[in-house]
Amino acid sequence: MKTNIPGIFAAGDVVDSEFKQGIIAAAEGVTAAYHQLKNLIH
């Protein structure tokens, strides 16, 4: 997403604070599932 500074762009949590908690929760869920799958395989 463009910023007010030419050539500088923003991404991630700084762009959308309204959905920040949901985004973090989803990412942590994916991380937990990944580690659990890795644990089950080994």
C-alpha positions, -999 to +999 in steps of 0.1 A: +000+000+000+013+034-009+023+059+018+026+096+017+063+093+010+071+085-027+087+051-032+078+039+003+052+012+007+036-003+039+024-039+045+012-061+073-002-050+106+007-013+101-017-012+071-049-025+087-053-021+125-090-030+124-083-067+116-049-069+134-061-092+162-078-116+138-047-116+115-024-124+144-047-151+158-049-168+123-012-167+119-006-182+153-031-209+146-013-218+114+021-218+132+007-241+159-008-265+134+025-266+114+045-274+145+020-301+156+021-317+121+059-316+122+058-332+157+035-360+145+056-368+114+088-372+135 
